[in-house]
Amino acid sequence: MTLVKAGPPQAQAPARRRRRPSAGPSHRGDARLAWILIAPAMIGFLVFAVYPTLRGVYLSFTEFRVLTPPTWVGLENFRDLVGDPVFWNSLRVTVYFVVIAVGLTMILAITTAAVLHRLTSSTVVRGMIILPFLISSVVAATVWSWMLDTQLGIVNLALEGIGVDGIQFLSSRQWAIPSIALIHVWKHLGYTAIIIFAGLQTIPPTVYEAGRIDGAGETRMFFKLTLPLLRPIIALVLVLNVIGAFQVFDLVSVTTKGGPANASNVLQMYIYSKAFGQFDFGYASAMSLALFAILILITFMQMRLLRANESENS
């Protein structure tokens, strides 16, 4: 019997390389559709946000009035800004307003959110709390200016009913800014409380159960558990409230118009009077750019402080 010697095994055919799916007509159609859908938003952003911002930055280095073309003056507007006592008074008034408004808003919002989270789950109560935020600022300022009127306001009538003399809330230098700050707190408290309340719902219930097992009461758990866990949300809300308070205009414009004697002449009100009262758009743009730089600096400092606290706690 003859043995047939088996030949060498045949080499396997090289594996075919997988081809990457090329961008076919369907993919190109999806990209085209995506650009069509975002085009209106992009155009609106470029026309109503990017262009006005760049135009304002340019005008801050010019002398520009309505009937004359802008003339390049370099840093002259900013030099005038440094020596302008009205600007520094407006900045001081704005900071005073921000401290009162943001401080009260944060304290009351955190307390309100904690009460909602721990004591009630009623959606009706939550809706009532956020209701003032849904009201127009002009409407709110108008109603409160009537209520705080020195002679016919219901607040002064109530104070006189309990034997307290009437207070000139919006017509005295002492009470103008605190009164406007209280209106701001009333309007923005609900929105801030709802955001903090949403942050509270992300805290696991087991954290509070462990605190109760250790014998901690509600007050101790609030300061030792709730506030540390809410630090990122509180930082976000604080930044938003500070930026919003620095940009206050409508409340002041309706209630006091910057008076009496510039006691409530906040920075936005001064910018508006320079631009649309004296038609000095170059100087107004320089003040707007200075306000933008202040807000950027404050936001940066707040975020740095937040990160420092987080690193210490970790």
C-alpha positions as CSV (number, residue, x, y, z in Angstrom):
1,M,0.0,0.0,0.0
2,T,1.5,3.2,-1.1
3,L,1.3,6.1,1.5
4,V,0.6,9.4,0.0
5,K,2.5,12.2,1.7
6,A,0.2,15.0,2.7
7,G,1.3,18.3,1.3
8,P,1.8,21.4,3.4
9,P,-1.3,23.0,4.7
10,Q,-2.6,25.6,2.4
11,A,-2.0,29.1,3.7
12,Q,-5.2,30.8,4.9
13,A,-6.5,33.6,2.8
14,P,-5.7,36.9,4.4
15,A,-8.6,38.3,6.4
16,R,-10.3,41.1,4.6
17,R,-9.9,44.5,6.1
18,R,-13.1,46.0,7.4
19,R,-13.9,49.1,5.6
20,R,-15.1,52.0,7.5
21,P,-18.6,53.0,6.6
22,S,-18.3,56.0,4.3
23,A,-20.5,58.9,4.7
24,G,-23.2,57.9,2.4
25,P,-26.1,60.1,1.2
26,S,-28.1,59.4,4.3
27,H,-25.4,60.8,6.6
28,R,-24.9,63.8,4.5
29,G,-28.6,64.4,4.5
30,D,-28.7,64.2,8.4
31,A,-25.9,66.7,8.7
32,R,-27.6,69.0,6.2
33,L,-30.9,68.7,8.2
34,A,-29.1,69.4,11.5
35,W,-27.6,72.6,10.1
36,I,-31.0,73.7,8.8
37,L,-32.6,73.1,12.2
38,I,-29.9,75.0,14.2
39,A,-29.5,77.8,11.6
40,P,-32.3,80.1,13.1
41,A,-30.8,79.8,16.6
42,M,-27.3,80.5,15.3
43,I,-28.4,83.5,13.2
44,G,-30.3,84.9,16.2
45,F,-27.3,84.4,18.5
46,L,-24.9,86.0,16.0
47,V,-27.2,89.0,15.3
48,F,-28.6,89.7,18.8
49,A,-25.7,88.6,21.0
50,V,-22.3,88.4,19.3
51,Y,-22.6,91.4,17.1
52,P,-24.0,93.8,19.8
53,T,-21.3,92.6,22.2
54,L,-18.5,93.3,19.7
55,R,-20.1,96.6,18.6
56,G,-20.3,97.6,22.3
57,V,-16.6,96.8,22.8
58,Y,-15.7,98.9,19.8
59,L,-17.9,101.8,20.8
60,S,-16.3,101.9,24.3
61,F,-13.1,103.1,22.7
62,T,-14.9,105.8,20.7
63,E,-16.8,109.0,21.1
64,F,-20.1,108.3,19.6
65,R,-23.3,110.2,19.7
66,V,-26.5,109.6,17.6
67,L,-26.0,112.2,14.9
68,T,-22.2,111.9,14.5
69,P,-20.1,108.9,13.4
70,P,-18.0,107.3,16.1
71,T,-14.5,108.8,16.5
72,W,-11.7,106.7,17.9
73,V,-10.4,108.1,21.2
74,G,-8.6,105.1,22.7
75,L,-8.7,104.8,26.5
76,E,-10.1,108.3,27.0
77,N,-13.5,107.0,28.1
78,F,-11.9,104.7,30.7
79,R,-9.8,107.6,32.0
80,D,-13.0,109.6,32.4
81,L,-14.5,106.7,34.1
82,V,-11.9,106.5,36.8
83,G,-12.4,110.2,37.7
84,D,-16.2,110.1,37.5
85,P,-17.7,110.5,41.0
86,V,-21.2,109.6,39.8
87,F,-19.9,106.3,38.4
88,W,-18.3,105.3,41.7
89,N,-21.4,106.4,43.7
90,S,-23.5,104.2,41.3
91,L,-21.1,101.3,41.8
92,R,-21.3,101.7,45.6
93,V,-25.1,101.9,45.5
94,T,-25.2,98.7,43.3
95,V,-22.9,96.8,45.7
96,Y,-25.1,97.9,48.6
97,F,-28.1,96.6,46.8
98,V,-26.4,93.3,45.8
99,V,-25.3,92.6,49.4
100,I,-28.9,93.1,50.8
101,A,-30.8,91.4,48.0
102,V,-28.5,88.4,47.5
103,G,-27.9,87.9,51.2
104,L,-31.6,87.8,52.0
105,T,-32.5,85.8,49.0
106,M,-30.0,83.1,49.7
107,I,-30.9,82.8,53.4
108,L,-34.6,82.7,52.8
109,A,-34.4,80.4,49.8
110,I,-32.3,77.8,51.6
111,T,-34.6,77.9,54.5
112,T,-37.7,77.7,52.3
113,A,-36.3,74.8,50.3
114,A,-35.4,72.9,53.4
115,V,-38.9,73.4,54.8
116,L,-40.4,72.2,51.5
117,H,-38.1,69.2,51.4
118,R,-38.6,68.1,55.0
119,L,-42.1,69.0,55.9
120,T,-44.3,69.1,52.8
121,S,-44.5,67.6,49.3
122,S,-47.5,69.6,48.1
123,T,-47.2,70.8,44.5
124,V,-49.7,73.6,45.2
125,V,-47.3,75.1,47.8
126,R,-44.4,74.9,45.4
127,G,-46.4,76.6,42.7
128,M,-47.4,79.4,45.1
129,I,-43.8,80.0,46.0
130,I,-42.6,80.3,42.4
131,L,-45.5,82.4,41.4
132,P,-43.9,85.9,42.0
133,F,-41.1,85.0,39.7
134,L,-43.5,84.5,36.8
135,I,-44.8,88.1,37.2
136,S,-43.3,90.8,35.1
137,S,-40.7,92.9,36.9
138,V,-42.5,96.1,35.7
139,V,-45.8,94.9,37.0
140,A,-44.3,93.8,40.3
141,A,-42.5,97.2,40.7
142,T,-45.6,99.1,39.9
143,V,-47.8,97.2,42.4
144,W,-45.2,97.5,45.1
145,S,-44.7,101.2,44.5
146,W,-48.4,101.6,45.2
147,M,-48.3,99.5,48.3
148,L,-45.3,101.4,49.6
149,D,-46.7,104.8,48.9
150,T,-46.1,107.2,51.8
151,Q,-49.7,108.4,52.1
152,L,-52.0,105.9,50.5
153,G,-49.9,102.7,50.5
154,I,-51.3,99.7,52.3
155,V,-48.0,99.0,54.1
156,N,-48.0,102.4,55.8
157,L,-51.6,102.2,56.6
158,A,-50.9,98.9,58.3
159,L,-48.0,100.4,60.2
160,E,-50.1,103.3,61.4
161,G,-52.8,100.8,62.5
162,I,-50.3,99.3,65.0
163,G,-49.0,102.7,66.1
164,V,-45.9,103.0,63.9
165,D,-45.3,106.2,62.0
166,G,-45.3,106.0,58.2
167,I,-42.0,105.3,56.5
168,Q,-41.0,106.9,53.2
169,F,-39.9,103.6,51.7
170,L,-39.1,104.8,48.1
171,S,-38.7,108.6,48.7
172,S,-35.9,108.7,51.3
173,R,-32.2,108.1,51.0
174,Q,-32.2,105.7,53.9
175,W,-34.9,103.4,52.7
176,A,-34.8,103.5,48.9
177,I,-32.2,100.8,48.3
178,P,-33.4,98.4,51.1
179,S,-37.0,98.8,49.8
180,I,-36.0,97.9,46.3
181,A,-33.9,95.1,47.6
182,L,-36.9,93.6,49.4
183,I,-39.0,93.8,46.2
184,H,-36.2,92.0,44.4
185,V,-36.1,89.3,47.2
186,W,-39.9,88.9,47.0
187,K,-39.7,88.3,43.2
188,H,-36.7,86.0,43.0
189,L,-37.1,84.0,46.2
190,G,-39.3,81.3,44.7
191,Y,-37.1,80.6,41.7
192,T,-34.0,80.3,43.9
193,A,-35.8,78.1,46.4
194,I,-37.1,75.8,43.7
195,I,-33.5,75.3,42.3
196,I,-32.2,74.5,45.8
197,F,-35.2,72.3,46.4
198,A,-34.2,70.3,43.3
199,G,-30.7,69.9,44.6
200,L,-32.1,68.7,47.9
201,Q,-34.0,65.9,46.1
202,T,-30.6,64.5,44.8
203,I,-29.5,63.8,48.4
204,P,-30.1,60.1,49.2
205,P,-32.5,59.6,52.1
206,T,-30.1,57.1,53.6
207,V,-27.8,60.0,54.6
208,Y,-30.5,61.4,56.9
209,E,-31.3,58.0,58.2
210,A,-27.7,57.5,59.2
211,G,-27.8,60.9,60.9
212,R,-30.8,60.0,62.9
213,I,-29.2,56.7,64.0
214,D,-26.2,58.7,65.2
215,G,-28.6,60.9,67.3
216,A,-28.5,64.0,65.2
217,G,-31.5,66.4,65.2
218,E,-32.9,68.3,62.2
219,T,-30.9,71.4,62.9
220,R,-27.6,69.5,63.2
221,M,-28.3,67.5,60.1
222,F,-29.1,70.7,58.2
223,F,-25.7,72.3,59.0
224,K,-23.6,69.1,59.0
225,L,-25.2,67.2,56.1
226,T,-27.5,69.3,54.0
227,L,-25.4,72.4,53.5
228,P,-22.1,70.6,52.7
229,L,-23.9,68.4,50.1
230,L,-25.6,71.4,48.6
231,R,-22.4,73.4,48.1
232,P,-22.3,73.0,44.3
233,I,-25.9,74.0,43.9
234,I,-25.5,76.9,46.3
235,A,-22.5,78.1,44.4
236,L,-24.4,78.0,41.1
237,V,-27.4,79.9,42.6
238,L,-25.1,82.4,44.2
239,V,-23.4,83.3,41.0
240,L,-26.7,83.6,39.1
241,N,-28.1,85.8,41.9
242,V,-25.1,88.1,42.0
243,I,-25.1,88.6,38.2
244,G,-28.8,89.2,38.2
245,A,-28.6,91.7,41.1
246,F,-25.8,93.7,39.5
247,Q,-28.0,94.1,36.4
248,V,-31.0,95.4,38.2
249,F,-32.7,98.2,36.2
250,D,-36.4,97.7,35.8
251,L,-37.3,97.8,39.5
252,V,-35.3,101.0,40.0
253,S,-36.6,102.6,36.8
254,V,-40.3,102.1,37.8
255,T,-40.1,102.8,41.5
256,T,-37.5,105.6,42.2
257,K,-35.9,106.4,38.8
258,G,-32.6,106.6,40.6
259,G,-33.7,109.1,43.2
260,P,-33.8,110.7,45.6
261,A,-30.6,112.6,44.9
262,N,-28.9,109.5,43.3
263,A,-29.5,107.4,46.4
264,S,-30.8,104.5,44.2
265,N,-28.9,105.4,41.0
266,V,-27.6,101.9,40.4
267,L,-25.0,101.3,37.7
268,Q,-27.5,100.1,35.1
269,M,-29.6,103.2,35.6
270,Y,-26.6,105.5,35.2
271,I,-25.6,103.6,32.0
272,Y,-29.1,104.0,30.6
273,S,-29.2,107.8,31.5
274,K,-25.9,108.3,29.8
275,A,-26.8,106.4,26.6
276,F,-30.5,107.4,26.1
277,G,-30.6,110.6,28.2
278,Q,-27.4,112.3,27.2
279,F,-26.8,110.2,24.0
280,D,-23.2,109.5,25.0
281,F,-23.1,106.0,23.8
282,G,-19.3,105.7,23.8
283,Y,-19.0,106.5,27.5
284,A,-22.1,104.3,28.3
285,S,-20.4,101.4,26.4
286,A,-17.2,101.9,28.4
287,M,-19.3,101.6,31.7
288,S,-21.0,98.5,30.3
289,L,-17.6,96.9,29.6
290,A,-16.4,97.8,33.1
291,L,-19.5,96.2,34.6
292,F,-18.8,93.1,32.5
293,A,-15.3,92.9,33.8
294,I,-16.5,93.3,37.4
295,L,-19.0,90.4,36.9
296,I,-16.3,88.2,35.4
297,L,-14.0,88.9,38.3
298,I,-16.7,88.2,40.9
299,T,-17.7,85.0,39.2
300,F,-14.1,83.8,39.0
301,M,-13.5,84.6,42.7
302,Q,-16.7,82.7,43.7
303,M,-15.8,79.7,41.7
304,R,-12.2,79.7,43.1
305,L,-13.6,79.9,46.7
306,L,-15.9,77.0,45.9
307,R,-13.1,74.8,44.6
308,A,-10.9,75.7,47.6
309,N,-13.7,74.6,50.0
310,E,-14.3,71.3,48.1
311,S,-10.6,70.5,48.2
312,E,-10.4,71.2,51.9
313,N,-13.4,68.9,52.6
314,S,-12.1,66.1,50.4
